[in-house]
Amino acid sequence: MTEAVPLPTRPLTVATVQAEPVPGDVAGNAALAARLVGRAAGARVVVLPELFLPAYHPPTLGADPTGTDVAADPEGRVDDARLDPLRAAARDGGASVVIGAAVRHPDRRRTISSLLVDPTGAVTAAYDKQQLWSGERELFDAGRRGASLLVDGWLLGLGICYDGCFPEHGRAAALAGAHGYLCPSGYLAGSEHRRDLYYAARALDNTMFVVFANAVGGADPWRFNGGAAVYEPEGRPLARGADTGEEVLVATLDPAALDATRTAHTMLTDRLPDQGLARTTLVG
């Protein structure tokens, strides 16, 4: 059953980023992120790519976990001086910034996470990636629960890259009342078809907005393909980046469009509690 979360009453301006971080340079990448947040003037939510702070570069992540990771306390708070420029940018812009990081937890788990830098500059490990992809399983532990971000009456489900390849992940956010879905990602060159299909599909599946951020550049085999985008609730792009180059894309989420789409396309309310008893198999 879909949770009864009121529709937002006013538009929300968001920004999605594609950029190239430097492997292992958390301080430098935080400064780059701060500059990018500064370019998203007026956005209340800014989304940067998966593992942006250390960069998505498994050889570096495996070789220097102390240098690449940030530490969270038992309440998920992160206090790391390398992030100070990003804290200042969030405060100056009045923005909630969602950015990818490698996080060490007190229970010794290491996760691919989204940090939330709120408009006061406080940093929290907001969500840990649940669906680990390929060799990520050798370096990281899977997240244990979903999470959503509430900004100005908009409930925004949190996902990270491979999470968005599973329809049930976005659906879980929508059933919890989400109006949108934020997906910091790291899609490699050659995956353009899947990159553009998955997140448009998650928007239409769940009649919600999707904000997709992606890394760009790098060297093979860790070369990323940009294409950052914001999708409206029928899966059409409101904004989309090129496959190369740094971009900050700003779009406004319209509550009237959300309402109209959910009135016309009622998949969330029509969804059956299950798909029936044992399946019938026919022989042709």
C-alpha positions in Angstrom: 0.0 0.0 0.0 1.3 3.5 -0.8 1.8 5.6 2.2 -0.3 8.7 2.3 2.2 11.5 1.9 0.6 14.8 0.7 1.6 16.2 -2.6 4.0 19.1 -2.4 2.4 22.5 -2.8 5.2 24.5 -4.5 7.9 23.8 -7.1 11.3 22.5 -6.2 14.4 23.6 -8.0 17.1 20.9 -8.3 20.5 20.5 -9.9 22.3 17.4 -11.1 26.0 17.3 -11.8 28.4 15.5 -14.1 32.1 16.1 -13.4 35.4 14.3 -13.2 36.9 13.9 -9.7 40.5 12.9 -9.1 41.1 9.4 -7.7 42.0 9.5 -4.0 41.9 13.3 -3.7 39.0 13.8 -1.2 40.0 17.4 -0.3 40.4 18.4 -3.9 37.2 16.8 -4.9 35.3 18.4 -2.1 36.6 21.8 -3.3 35.5 20.9 -6.8 32.1 19.9 -5.5 31.8 23.2 -3.7 32.5 25.1 -7.0 29.9 23.0 -8.7 27.3 23.7 -6.0 28.1 27.4 -6.4 27.1 27.1 -10.1 23.7 25.6 -9.1 22.4 29.0 -7.9 18.8 28.8 -6.7 18.7 25.0 -6.4 17.4 23.6 -3.1 18.8 20.2 -3.9 22.1 19.4 -5.7 23.0 15.9 -6.6 26.6 14.8 -7.4 27.9 11.5 -8.6 28.5 8.2 -6.9 31.7 8.0 -4.8 32.5 11.6 -6.0 34.7 12.4 -3.0 37.2 9.7 -3.5 36.3 9.1 -7.2 35.0 5.8 -8.4 38.4 4.2 -9.0 38.6 0.7 -7.5 42.4 0.4 -7.5 42.7 3.5 -5.4 39.7 2.6 -3.2 41.3 -0.8 -2.5 44.9 0.5 -2.0 44.2 3.4 0.4 41.0 3.0 2.3 42.3 5.3 5.1 42.8 8.2 2.6 39.7 7.7 0.5 37.1 7.1 3.2 35.3 9.4 5.6 34.2 8.2 9.0 30.7 8.3 10.4 29.8 8.3 14.1 27.1 6.0 15.5 24.4 8.6 14.6 25.8 8.8 11.1 27.4 12.3 11.5 30.5 13.0 9.5 33.1 15.5 10.9 35.9 15.7 8.3 37.8 19.0 7.7 38.4 18.0 4.1 34.7 18.7 3.5 34.8 22.3 4.9 34.5 24.0 1.4 31.5 21.9 0.6 29.9 22.7 3.9 30.4 26.4 3.2 28.9 26.1 -0.3 25.8 24.4 1.0 25.4 27.1 3.6 26.0 29.9 1.1 23.5 28.4 -1.4 20.9 27.3 1.1 21.1 23.9 -0.6 20.8 20.3 0.5 23.7 18.5 -1.3 23.7 14.8 -1.9 27.2 13.5 -2.8 28.8 10.1 -3.1 31.4 8.9 -0.6 33.1 5.8 0.8 32.1 5.7 4.5 33.6 3.8 7.5 31.0 3.0 10.2 31.8 2.4 13.9 30.8 -1.3 13.4 33.6 -1.6 10.9 31.3 -1.7 7.9 32.6 0.1 4.8 29.8 1.3 2.4 29.2 3.2 -0.8 27.1 6.0 0.6 25.4 9.3 -0.2 26.3 12.0 2.2 23.8 14.8 2.9 25.3 18.2 3.4 22.4 20.2 4.7 21.9 24.0 4.5 23.5 24.5 7.9 26.6 22.7 6.8 26.0 19.6 8.8 27.1 16.3 7.1 25.3 13.0 7.6 25.8 9.6 6.0 22.3 9.5 4.7 22.0 6.3 2.7 24.2 3.2 2.0 24.0 1.5 -1.4 22.0 -1.7 -1.1 22.7 -3.3 -4.5 26.4 -3.7 -4.9 27.7 -4.2 -8.4 30.4 -6.6 -9.5 33.8 -6.0 -7.8 32.2 -3.5 -5.3 31.4 -6.6 -3.2 35.1 -7.1 -2.6 35.6 -3.7 -1.1 32.3 -2.7 0.4 29.4 -3.9 2.5 25.8 -3.6 1.3 23.4 -1.1 2.9 20.6 -2.4 5.2 17.7 0.0 4.6 16.2 2.6 2.4 16.1 6.3 3.1 14.3 9.4 1.9 15.1 13.1 2.0 12.3 15.7 2.8 12.8 19.2 1.4 10.1 21.8 1.2 7.3 19.2 1.3 9.0 17.0 -1.4 9.9 13.5 -0.3 12.8 12.2 -2.3 13.9 8.6 -2.2 17.6 7.9 -2.2 19.3 5.4 -4.5 22.8 4.9 -5.8 23.6 3.7 -9.4 23.0 -0.1 -9.5 20.1 0.3 -7.1 18.2 2.0 -9.9 18.6 -1.1 -12.1 16.1 -2.9 -9.8 12.5 -1.7 -10.3 11.6 -2.8 -6.8 14.1 -0.3 -5.3 12.4 2.7 -6.9 9.0 1.2 -6.2 9.9 0.9 -2.5 10.6 4.6 -2.4 7.4 5.4 -4.2 5.3 3.1 -1.9 6.8 5.0 1.0 5.4 8.2 -0.5 8.3 9.5 -2.5 7.6 12.2 -5.1 11.1 11.9 -6.6 14.2 9.6 -6.6 17.8 10.9 -6.4 20.4 8.6 -8.0 24.1 9.5 -7.8 25.8 7.1 -10.2 28.9 6.0 -12.0 28.1 4.7 -15.5 31.0 3.5 -17.7 31.5 4.4 -21.3 29.5 1.9 -23.5 26.5 1.8 -21.1 24.7 4.8 -22.7 21.6 2.8 -23.7 21.1 1.3 -20.3 21.9 4.6 -18.5 19.2 6.5 -20.4 16.6 3.7 -20.1 16.8 2.7 -16.5 16.1 6.1 -14.9 13.4 7.1 -17.4 11.8 3.8 -16.6 12.0 4.3 -12.9 10.3 7.7 -13.4 7.4 6.2 -15.4 7.1 3.0 -13.3 6.5 5.1 -10.2 5.1 8.4 -11.7 7.8 10.3 -9.9 10.6 12.7 -10.8 14.1 11.2 -11.1 17.4 13.1 -10.6 20.3 11.2 -12.1 23.9 12.4 -11.6 27.0 10.7 -13.2 30.7 10.9 -13.4 32.4 11.8 -16.6 35.9 11.4 -18.0 38.7 9.2 -16.5 40.9 6.5 -18.2 39.8 3.1 -19.4 38.6 0.8 -17.9 37.2 3.5 -15.5 36.0 6.0 -18.0 32.5 7.5 -17.3 29.9 8.7 -19.8 28.1 11.7 -18.3 24.5 12.0 -19.4 23.3 13.5 -16.1 19.5 14.1 -16.3 16.3 15.1 -14.6 13.2 13.1 -15.7 9.6 14.1 -15.3 7.1 11.6 -14.0 6.3 10.1 -17.4 10.1 9.6 -18.1 10.8 12.5 -20.4 14.0 14.4 -19.7 13.6 17.9 -18.4 17.4 18.3 -18.7 20.1 16.1 -20.0 23.9 16.4 -20.2 26.2 15.4 -23.0 28.3 12.2 -22.8 31.4 14.2 -22.2 32.3 17.4 -20.3 31.5 19.0 -17.0 27.9 20.2 -16.6 25.5 21.5 -13.9 21.9 21.1 -15.0 19.2 22.9 -13.2 15.5 22.0 -13.5 12.3 22.7 -11.6 10.0 20.0 -10.3 6.4 21.0 -10.8 3.8 19.6 -8.3 1.1 20.2 -10.8 2.8 17.9 -13.3 3.2 15.3 -10.5 -0.5 15.5 -9.7 -1.6 15.4 -13.3 0.6 12.3 -14.1 -0.6 10.4 -11.0 -4.2 11.2 -11.8 -3.9 10.0 -15.4 -1.6 7.0 -14.6 -2.7 5.2 -11.5 -0.2 2.3 -11.4 0.7 3.0 -7.7 -2.9 2.8 -6.5 -3.9 0.0 -8.9 -1.0 -2.2 -7.9 -2.1 -5.6 -6.7 -0.9 -6.7 -3.3 0.6 -9.8 -5.0 0.6 -11.2 -8.5 -1.6 -14.2 -7.8 -1.1 -17.8 -6.7 1.1 -20.3 -8.4 1.7 -19.5 -12.1 0.1 -21.5 -14.9 2.4 -23.0 -17.5 1.0 -23.6 -21.0 2.6 -25.8 -23.6 2.6 -24.5 -27.1 
